[in-house]
Amino acid sequence: MAYASRFLSRSKQLQGSLGVLQQQHNAIPVRAFAKEAARPTFKGDEMLKGVFTEIKNKFLAAVDILRKEKITLAPEDPAAVKQYANVMKTIRQKADMFSESQRIKYDIENETKEIPDARAYLLKLKDIRTRRGLTDELGAEAMMFEALEKVEKDIKKPLLRSDKKGMDLLVAEFEKGNKKLGIRKEDLPKYEENLELSIAKAQLDELKSDALEAMESQKKKEEFKDEEMPDVKSLDIRNFM
């Protein structure tokens, strides 16, 4: 482990990979909170000070969690992925941040509230899904458009979201499609958990890749040529915080 610490503590690449973790809690460089030279107080300064103090406190709380919790760089291990996901969940709760599912819900509510028709609404949902890098493995998206086509054919006009009767027909068609696809409302928490686990696995993959790249780069240096590269699973990120 002593070699692992010496091997990686000098690597800028690994330090950079910690940005994946820092993005989970809106990390801000510590220098942003350094004391400034005395200057005149302007209107709104106290409000801004309060905002930055809150951000600073959230950042420090998140770092404190990362210093205590062991993260194993093993994306192939479901237990390691779950542990990492739990750490990120704790950080979000401490920092009062959205989970990915909550972020998607927020985006949908804010980006669709002015959309008048059902087709444009579904297209916006597709755009949000694509933008967030989500896949539609079940084919739910295609099902929703098919349902809309059927309803608009029945009512013989484009479906507006203000058309309560038409929207009730659409929801009924959605429910039929969900039943065929095996999608149940009571399973939504499970889908959300699986989404968070998939994100955690992807982030662990990136951290592991960065760590291996950093070690390979260091291995090429003369001072490390005769030393054995440590197992990436043995690395403890807490030593580099």
Backbone bond lengths (Angstrom), bond angles and torsions (degrees), N, CA, C in turn:
res aa  C-N    CA-C-N  psi(-1)  N-CA   C-N-CA  omega(-1)  CA-C   N-CA-C  phi
1 M - - - 1.464 - - 1.521 111.33 -
2 A 1.336 116.78 -32.01 1.462 119.61 178.77 1.516 109.36 -61.95
3 Y 1.334 115.48 -41.18 1.461 118.65 178.67 1.518 110.65 -65.03
4 A 1.342 116.09 -42.02 1.462 119.76 179.92 1.519 110.90 -58.40
5 S 1.333 116.12 -42.19 1.470 119.91 -179.39 1.523 110.33 -64.82
6 R 1.336 116.78 -45.07 1.470 120.03 -179.27 1.527 110.21 -68.17
7 F 1.329 114.21 -35.85 1.452 120.45 -175.56 1.522 112.17 -65.67
8 L 1.360 114.82 -38.97 1.455 119.18 -173.34 1.520 115.00 -103.33
9 S 1.309 117.07 -20.70 1.458 118.93 -176.78 1.517 110.83 -64.73
10 R 1.349 117.02 -22.11 1.461 120.35 -178.62 1.521 112.01 -94.94
11 S 1.309 116.96 3.65 1.457 119.54 -175.95 1.512 112.00 -95.21
12 K 1.308 116.61 120.51 1.459 120.99 178.31 1.522 109.96 -70.17
13 Q 1.348 117.09 -27.46 1.443 119.63 -177.76 1.518 111.66 -64.46
14 L 1.325 116.99 -43.30 1.453 119.31 -179.75 1.514 110.10 -67.04
15 Q 1.336 116.12 -41.90 1.464 118.45 178.05 1.521 109.80 -58.77
16 G 1.355 115.80 -37.46 1.456 119.06 179.14 1.514 111.62 -66.76
17 S 1.324 116.66 -34.90 1.459 119.76 -179.35 1.514 112.21 -66.18
18 L 1.318 117.72 -21.71 1.468 119.87 177.11 1.520 110.61 -65.10
19 G 1.353 115.56 -14.76 1.458 118.69 176.60 1.518 111.50 -60.01
20 V 1.336 117.73 -28.44 1.459 120.98 176.61 1.510 109.96 -60.00
21 L 1.344 116.02 -40.58 1.462 120.22 177.89 1.518 110.60 -71.82
22 Q 1.318 116.00 -42.46 1.462 119.99 -175.35 1.508 111.66 -64.51
23 Q 1.357 117.04 -31.47 1.447 119.53 179.11 1.511 111.70 -63.53
24 Q 1.376 117.20 -21.85 1.453 120.45 -179.65 1.515 112.01 -70.49
25 H 1.324 116.35 -20.69 1.467 116.59 -178.25 1.520 112.06 -131.81
26 N 1.383 115.92 32.42 1.468 120.72 175.82 1.515 111.84 50.45
27 A 1.336 115.14 49.33 1.460 119.02 -177.26 1.514 111.38 -59.79
28 I 1.329 115.55 140.34 1.456 122.81 177.48 1.512 107.75 -125.23
29 P 1.356 118.11 133.92 1.460 119.37 -179.97 1.516 111.82 -51.17
30 V 1.336 115.99 140.50 1.460 120.50 -177.59 1.515 111.51 -59.22
31 R 1.333 115.90 -32.99 1.471 118.46 -178.07 1.528 111.73 -61.55
32 A 1.362 115.54 -19.38 1.460 118.32 179.58 1.511 111.70 -66.49
33 F 1.334 116.58 -16.59 1.447 119.88 -177.61 1.525 111.63 -108.37
34 A 1.333 117.75 9.45 1.460 120.58 179.17 1.530 109.24 -66.11
35 K 1.327 115.85 150.75 1.462 120.00 -179.56 1.530 110.05 -66.44
36 E 1.304 115.45 134.63 1.452 120.22 178.51 1.528 109.91 -95.54
37 A 1.324 114.14 162.73 1.466 119.38 175.81 1.522 109.02 -65.57
38 A 1.299 116.76 151.30 1.464 121.65 -178.53 1.524 109.81 -58.22
39 R 1.297 116.80 135.55 1.467 121.48 179.03 1.514 108.27 -147.05
40 P 1.311 117.43 163.42 1.454 120.59 -178.77 1.522 111.40 -60.61
41 T 1.311 117.94 146.92 1.451 122.72 178.18 1.521 109.10 -89.09
42 F 1.330 116.30 124.98 1.456 121.45 -179.15 1.522 109.70 -107.98
43 K 1.306 115.70 161.93 1.448 121.23 178.27 1.521 109.21 -61.09
44 G 1.282 117.41 130.77 1.465 121.22 179.72 1.511 113.03 96.95
45 D 1.343 117.56 -11.97 1.468 120.60 -178.81 1.521 111.82 -59.78
46 E 1.329 116.51 -42.46 1.462 119.91 -178.32 1.522 111.25 -64.54
47 M 1.337 115.98 -36.24 1.451 119.87 178.42 1.531 110.40 -66.10
48 L 1.332 115.96 -45.20 1.465 120.45 178.75 1.521 110.81 -63.69
49 K 1.329 115.75 -39.19 1.460 120.01 178.18 1.522 110.48 -60.74
50 G 1.324 115.87 -40.97 1.456 120.07 178.84 1.516 111.87 -64.12
51 V 1.346 116.35 -40.43 1.469 121.02 179.02 1.517 110.73 -62.62
52 F 1.321 116.41 -49.13 1.459 120.13 -177.90 1.531 111.90 -68.92
53 T 1.315 116.60 -31.83 1.472 119.30 175.96 1.524 110.20 -65.12
54 E 1.325 115.73 -40.81 1.469 119.80 178.28 1.528 110.70 -63.53
55 I 1.339 116.81 -44.13 1.467 120.99 178.96 1.522 110.55 -62.70
56 K 1.333 115.72 -42.80 1.462 120.35 179.21 1.528 110.57 -60.22
57 N 1.309 116.79 -45.71 1.456 120.58 -178.49 1.530 111.36 -63.39
58 K 1.324 116.29 -39.28 1.462 120.19 178.25 1.526 110.58 -65.70
59 F 1.322 115.51 -41.15 1.466 120.41 179.15 1.526 110.48 -62.09
60 L 1.322 116.69 -47.14 1.460 120.73 -178.61 1.530 111.29 -64.83
61 A 1.333 116.21 -36.58 1.466 119.79 178.11 1.527 110.39 -64.79
62 A 1.337 115.57 -40.63 1.467 120.11 179.43 1.521 111.04 -65.80
63 V 1.324 117.19 -45.16 1.463 121.04 178.68 1.521 110.45 -61.58
64 D 1.328 116.50 -37.79 1.468 120.24 179.25 1.522 110.51 -61.72
65 I 1.324 116.76 -39.07 1.466 120.75 177.82 1.526 110.76 -66.19
66 L 1.331 116.71 -43.44 1.467 120.93 -178.88 1.522 111.57 -65.94
67 R 1.311 116.99 -27.46 1.462 120.55 178.56 1.529 111.80 -76.17
68 K 1.340 116.63 -20.31 1.459 120.53 -176.70 1.527 112.63 -98.62
69 E 1.327 116.64 -33.32 1.454 120.75 -173.33 1.530 111.89 -91.60
70 K 1.331 116.52 134.19 1.464 122.06 178.61 1.525 109.23 -82.04
71 I 1.323 115.76 126.78 1.460 121.76 176.39 1.522 107.71 -114.60
72 T 1.321 117.05 121.00 1.463 122.07 179.71 1.522 109.27 -97.79
73 L 1.320 116.90 124.42 1.465 121.51 -178.56 1.525 109.46 -78.82
74 A 1.309 115.73 72.76 1.470 121.92 -178.45 1.526 109.26 -139.20
75 P 1.337 118.42 74.30 1.464 120.92 -178.48 1.521 113.69 -61.92
76 E 1.337 116.53 -17.54 1.464 120.08 178.96 1.531 112.05 -81.37
77 D 1.332 116.61 -8.69 1.462 122.12 -178.13 1.535 109.45 -102.06
78 P 1.335 118.25 111.56 1.473 121.00 -178.73 1.525 113.16 -55.23
79 A 1.351 116.89 -34.69 1.467 119.72 -179.83 1.522 110.94 -67.33
80 A 1.331 117.23 -39.45 1.466 121.59 178.67 1.527 110.66 -67.50
81 V 1.320 115.85 -38.64 1.470 120.62 178.57 1.526 110.09 -64.76
82 K 1.325 116.37 -43.82 1.470 120.13 -179.76 1.517 110.80 -64.86
83 Q 1.348 117.16 -40.97 1.460 120.91 178.40 1.530 110.74 -61.43
84 Y 1.335 115.96 -45.09 1.465 120.69 178.75 1.537 110.15 -61.62
85 A 1.335 116.39 -44.26 1.471 120.64 179.34 1.529 110.39 -60.97
86 N 1.327 117.04 -39.62 1.467 120.68 179.36 1.526 111.53 -65.98
87 V 1.348 115.96 -38.67 1.466 119.86 177.39 1.521 109.99 -62.79
88 M 1.333 116.94 -45.28 1.458 120.99 179.73 1.537 111.05 -64.40
89 K 1.328 116.15 -35.56 1.464 120.05 178.20 1.521 110.57 -65.35
90 T 1.344 116.09 -41.94 1.466 120.29 177.93 1.524 110.72 -62.05
91 I 1.326 116.11 -41.24 1.464 120.65 178.78 1.527 110.37 -62.57
92 R 1.331 116.58 -45.18 1.469 119.63 179.65 1.527 111.05 -61.34
93 Q 1.317 116.17 -40.27 1.468 119.43 -179.87 1.523 111.15 -66.48
94 K 1.329 116.79 -42.07 1.468 120.75 178.73 1.522 111.28 -65.68
95 A 1.323 115.79 -37.71 1.470 120.67 -176.84 1.522 112.47 -92.83
96 D 1.346 116.63 1.79 1.465 121.39 179.34 1.524 110.39 55.97
97 M 1.336 115.98 52.53 1.458 121.99 -178.93 1.523 110.74 -111.57
98 F 1.335 115.78 160.45 1.451 121.80 177.51 1.525 110.78 -73.99
99 S 1.344 115.62 146.16 1.461 120.19 164.62 1.532 105.74 -79.79
100 E 1.332 117.67 172.72 1.463 119.78 179.12 1.527 110.21 -61.98
101 S 1.314 117.27 -41.28 1.467 120.70 179.00 1.523 111.19 -62.67
102 Q 1.330 116.31 -41.87 1.466 120.52 178.97 1.523 110.98 -67.51
103 R 1.331 117.00 -36.86 1.461 121.43 177.80 1.521 110.74 -63.92
104 I 1.331 116.79 -42.56 1.460 120.91 178.87 1.523 110.13 -63.32
105 K 1.336 116.01 -44.25 1.464 120.28 178.66 1.528 110.69 -60.91
106 Y 1.329 116.45 -41.58 1.465 121.16 178.71 1.531 110.61 -62.72
107 D 1.338 116.38 -44.62 1.466 120.50 179.73 1.524 110.59 -61.42
108 I 1.333 116.04 -43.52 1.464 119.90 -179.10 1.529 110.56 -62.02
109 E 1.329 116.39 -47.60 1.468 120.22 -177.95 1.523 111.79 -61.67
110 N 1.328 117.05 -40.46 1.458 120.44 -175.59 1.527 113.65 -81.97
111 E 1.318 117.02 -31.49 1.466 119.64 -175.91 1.516 113.71 -91.35
112 T 1.318 116.96 -9.37 1.462 118.86 -178.58 1.530 113.78 -114.08
113 K 1.334 117.62 -5.23 1.469 119.07 -173.18 1.531 113.58 -63.93
114 E 1.334 117.82 -23.38 1.468 120.34 -179.80 1.523 112.28 -100.20
115 I 1.308 118.40 2.69 1.466 121.71 -177.84 1.531 109.15 -83.16
116 P 1.344 118.30 122.60 1.481 120.30 -174.10 1.531 114.86 -85.13
117 D 1.350 117.81 -30.38 1.466 118.97 -173.42 1.518 112.27 -111.21
118 A 1.329 115.17 154.51 1.462 122.14 -174.53 1.525 112.10 -66.58
119 R 1.313 117.88 -36.74 1.474 120.25 -177.72 1.525 111.16 -66.04
120 A 1.318 116.35 -45.96 1.471 119.73 178.14 1.532 110.18 -63.12
121 Y 1.328 116.42 -34.52 1.461 121.81 178.07 1.531 110.25 -62.36
122 L 1.328 116.69 -47.73 1.462 120.44 179.99 1.532 111.56 -65.56
123 L 1.314 116.00 -36.55 1.471 119.76 177.70 1.530 110.48 -64.83
124 K 1.328 115.58 -37.61 1.467 119.29 177.65 1.532 110.12 -67.07
125 L 1.334 117.82 -39.70 1.462 120.64 175.77 1.534 110.48 -59.01
126 K 1.315 116.02 -41.67 1.474 120.40 178.71 1.517 110.43 -63.60
127 D 1.328 116.23 -41.56 1.462 121.03 178.90 1.530 111.06 -62.00
128 I 1.330 116.38 -44.11 1.471 120.53 179.39 1.521 110.65 -63.97
129 R 1.326 116.44 -43.32 1.467 120.21 178.96 1.527 111.07 -59.58
130 T 1.332 115.87 -46.53 1.467 120.44 -179.25 1.525 110.72 -64.53
131 R 1.319 116.03 -42.52 1.462 121.31 -179.16 1.519 112.04 -63.34
132 R 1.319 116.88 -35.04 1.466 120.94 -180.00 1.521 112.26 -84.83
133 G 1.345 116.85 0.24 1.461 120.31 177.12 1.518 113.66 73.29
134 L 1.336 117.56 28.83 1.459 121.47 -178.72 1.529 110.20 -95.42
135 T 1.329 116.19 142.87 1.458 121.01 177.94 1.522 110.02 -101.60
136 D 1.312 115.01 152.10 1.468 120.79 178.84 1.521 108.06 -108.73
137 E 1.319 116.04 75.30 1.457 121.38 -174.66 1.528 112.77 -68.48
138 L 1.313 117.28 -28.02 1.465 120.43 -177.42 1.525 113.05 -85.61
139 G 1.330 117.05 -15.58 1.453 119.73 -177.49 1.515 113.36 81.45
140 A 1.327 116.70 24.73 1.462 120.99 -178.20 1.527 111.82 -65.61
141 E 1.324 115.59 -35.08 1.459 119.85 -178.01 1.527 111.21 -63.18
142 A 1.318 116.33 -46.81 1.460 120.83 179.27 1.532 110.00 -62.40
143 M 1.323 116.26 -38.80 1.462 120.95 178.65 1.519 110.93 -60.69
144 M 1.337 117.41 -42.04 1.459 120.55 -178.40 1.525 111.36 -65.30
145 F 1.333 117.09 -40.44 1.470 119.51 178.62 1.526 111.23 -68.20
146 E 1.328 116.99 -36.20 1.464 120.44 176.65 1.529 109.87 -64.12
147 A 1.325 116.15 -40.80 1.462 120.56 178.58 1.525 110.32 -63.25
148 L 1.326 116.35 -41.66 1.469 120.24 179.30 1.523 110.75 -63.94
149 E 1.334 117.33 -42.33 1.464 121.28 178.39 1.526 110.24 -58.38
150 K 1.322 116.51 -43.16 1.460 120.88 -178.88 1.533 110.78 -64.18
151 V 1.327 116.66 -45.52 1.465 120.04 -178.62 1.522 110.90 -65.78
152 E 1.324 117.75 -44.64 1.473 120.22 -179.60 1.525 111.24 -65.57
153 K 1.326 116.01 -31.48 1.468 119.06 175.85 1.521 110.27 -67.60
154 D 1.339 116.20 -38.28 1.462 120.44 179.99 1.526 112.16 -69.66
155 I 1.341 117.24 -41.50 1.466 119.68 -177.21 1.532 112.13 -88.59
156 K 1.360 115.23 -6.96 1.471 122.23 175.31 1.536 113.98 60.38
157 K 1.348 115.67 34.66 1.465 120.41 176.40 1.536 108.81 -167.97
158 P 1.341 116.78 162.27 1.473 119.29 176.53 1.533 109.74 -61.24
159 L 1.303 115.98 139.91 1.468 120.84 -178.26 1.520 110.72 -85.09
160 L 1.338 115.27 123.17 1.455 121.09 175.62 1.531 109.50 -95.86
161 R 1.308 116.52 147.49 1.468 120.18 -179.25 1.528 111.81 -68.71
162 S 1.309 116.28 -18.90 1.470 120.77 178.00 1.536 112.01 -81.59
163 D 1.332 116.39 -9.45 1.463 122.06 179.25 1.527 108.31 -83.31
164 K 1.332 117.11 92.21 1.470 121.48 -174.02 1.527 111.83 -59.79
165 K 1.315 117.06 -44.71 1.458 119.96 -178.78 1.524 110.77 -63.04
166 G 1.328 115.42 -44.37 1.467 119.70 179.97 1.519 111.62 -65.72
167 M 1.335 117.27 -39.79 1.465 120.86 179.47 1.527 111.08 -67.83
168 D 1.334 117.11 -34.40 1.469 119.90 175.77 1.526 110.37 -62.55
169 L 1.343 115.95 -38.98 1.468 119.99 177.23 1.530 110.20 -63.72
170 L 1.326 115.66 -40.76 1.462 119.90 -178.93 1.532 110.87 -65.72
171 V 1.314 116.26 -44.38 1.468 120.60 178.93 1.523 110.25 -60.51
172 A 1.333 115.96 -39.70 1.473 120.14 178.71 1.526 110.21 -63.16
173 E 1.331 116.91 -39.10 1.464 120.66 177.99 1.532 110.37 -68.16
174 F 1.326 115.95 -38.11 1.470 119.67 176.67 1.529 110.43 -59.79
175 E 1.330 115.31 -43.20 1.465 119.56 -177.69 1.525 110.92 -64.41
176 K 1.339 116.73 -37.15 1.469 120.09 176.43 1.530 110.00 -64.13
177 G 1.342 115.43 -44.35 1.462 119.83 -179.85 1.518 112.11 -64.84
178 N 1.331 116.43 -41.65 1.467 120.54 178.75 1.527 111.23 -60.95
179 K 1.331 115.47 -38.45 1.458 119.79 179.75 1.526 110.61 -63.86
180 K 1.339 116.35 -40.97 1.468 120.69 178.53 1.528 111.34 -65.01
181 L 1.339 116.04 -35.98 1.460 120.89 -178.17 1.523 112.41 -84.45
182 G 1.329 116.23 -6.37 1.459 119.47 -179.28 1.513 113.54 77.74
183 I 1.349 116.92 23.50 1.466 121.53 179.53 1.529 108.86 -95.15
184 R 1.345 116.03 123.08 1.459 120.80 179.66 1.532 109.92 -122.01
185 K 1.341 115.72 143.76 1.466 120.09 -178.82 1.526 111.55 -59.10
186 E 1.333 115.73 -36.76 1.464 119.23 -178.11 1.529 112.84 -68.61
187 D 1.341 115.69 -13.75 1.470 119.51 179.13 1.529 112.91 -91.58
188 L 1.331 117.29 -2.32 1.459 120.42 -176.91 1.528 113.16 -56.35
189 P 1.354 119.53 -43.35 1.471 118.75 177.30 1.529 112.49 -57.66
190 K 1.342 116.86 -35.21 1.461 120.60 178.48 1.527 110.60 -67.30
191 Y 1.347 116.15 -40.87 1.461 119.86 178.26 1.532 110.68 -63.31
192 E 1.331 115.88 -40.35 1.463 120.42 179.32 1.526 110.67 -64.65
193 E 1.336 116.35 -41.56 1.463 120.04 178.56 1.530 110.73 -63.91
194 N 1.337 116.39 -41.90 1.470 119.90 179.18 1.524 110.81 -64.12
195 L 1.328 116.71 -35.75 1.460 120.45 177.73 1.525 110.34 -63.60
196 E 1.336 116.74 -46.14 1.459 120.47 -179.92 1.532 111.06 -64.07
197 L 1.334 117.31 -36.88 1.468 120.75 178.35 1.523 111.06 -67.66
198 S 1.321 117.23 -38.59 1.464 119.95 179.04 1.525 110.83 -66.16
199 I 1.339 116.47 -36.70 1.457 120.47 177.36 1.526 109.96 -68.29
200 A 1.333 116.41 -41.94 1.466 120.79 178.66 1.521 110.63 -61.30
201 K 1.326 117.34 -42.48 1.470 121.32 179.33 1.529 110.89 -62.37
202 A 1.334 116.37 -42.90 1.466 120.21 179.77 1.527 111.03 -63.26
203 Q 1.327 116.76 -39.04 1.460 119.97 179.77 1.526 111.40 -70.22
204 L 1.337 116.45 -38.68 1.468 119.31 176.05 1.519 110.81 -64.85
205 D 1.326 116.72 -37.14 1.470 121.19 176.30 1.529 110.23 -58.90
206 E 1.326 115.38 -43.92 1.465 120.19 -178.96 1.523 111.37 -67.49
207 L 1.338 116.39 -41.85 1.459 120.43 177.94 1.531 111.28 -62.88
208 K 1.325 115.92 -43.44 1.466 120.35 179.75 1.531 110.36 -63.97
209 S 1.323 116.62 -43.72 1.459 121.12 179.44 1.528 111.27 -61.05
210 D 1.335 116.44 -43.26 1.462 120.51 179.59 1.528 111.07 -65.50
211 A 1.343 115.95 -39.24 1.462 119.81 179.91 1.524 110.95 -65.36
212 L 1.334 116.63 -43.50 1.468 120.66 179.27 1.520 111.05 -64.60
213 E 1.327 116.07 -40.96 1.468 120.30 178.26 1.518 110.86 -63.17
214 A 1.337 115.59 -40.24 1.465 119.91 179.23 1.522 110.67 -64.39
215 M 1.321 116.82 -43.26 1.462 120.34 -179.15 1.525 111.95 -66.93
216 E 1.330 116.02 -39.64 1.464 119.81 177.74 1.522 110.62 -62.31
217 S 1.331 115.33 -39.96 1.467 119.75 179.20 1.526 110.88 -64.99
218 Q 1.337 116.86 -43.78 1.460 120.98 179.19 1.531 111.93 -66.96
219 K 1.330 115.99 -34.09 1.465 121.39 -178.11 1.522 111.49 -61.45
220 K 1.317 116.22 -28.46 1.467 120.52 -178.51 1.522 112.37 -73.96
221 K 1.333 116.69 -15.04 1.454 120.13 -179.42 1.524 110.23 -76.80
222 E 1.302 116.12 145.31 1.459 122.51 -175.17 1.526 112.75 -54.37
223 E 1.315 117.93 -41.55 1.467 121.33 -175.19 1.520 113.16 -67.90
224 F 1.346 117.85 -15.49 1.459 120.30 -178.32 1.525 113.74 -111.71
225 K 1.328 118.31 0.88 1.459 121.50 -172.76 1.523 113.13 -60.13
226 D 1.300 117.59 -33.99 1.468 121.09 -176.43 1.522 113.56 -95.01
227 E 1.328 117.25 5.98 1.453 119.93 -178.33 1.531 110.66 -106.37
228 E 1.309 115.71 144.78 1.458 121.69 -177.89 1.526 110.51 -80.47
229 M 1.326 114.82 135.69 1.455 119.60 179.71 1.535 110.17 -70.27
230 P 1.323 118.14 132.84 1.471 120.36 -179.52 1.523 111.83 -72.19
231 D 1.315 115.74 157.49 1.461 121.26 174.44 1.523 107.65 -69.70
232 V 1.330 116.43 129.02 1.461 120.21 -176.10 1.531 111.43 -59.21
233 K 1.329 117.53 -27.53 1.460 120.49 179.16 1.526 112.42 -67.60
234 S 1.346 115.73 -22.54 1.469 119.06 -178.05 1.524 112.51 -81.88
235 L 1.312 116.70 -10.34 1.470 120.31 -178.29 1.522 110.26 -70.69
236 D 1.308 114.96 142.59 1.461 121.09 178.78 1.522 107.88 -121.08
237 I 1.324 115.76 107.36 1.456 121.45 -176.57 1.515 112.01 -58.80
238 R 1.321 117.12 -24.63 1.459 120.63 -179.74 1.533 111.13 -60.30
239 N 1.330 116.51 -25.91 1.475 119.65 -179.88 1.524 112.62 -72.92
240 F 1.338 116.46 -13.14 1.454 119.59 -175.46 1.524 112.26 -115.40
241 M 1.341 115.49 10.65 1.470 119.29 -179.73 1.533 109.58 -85.86
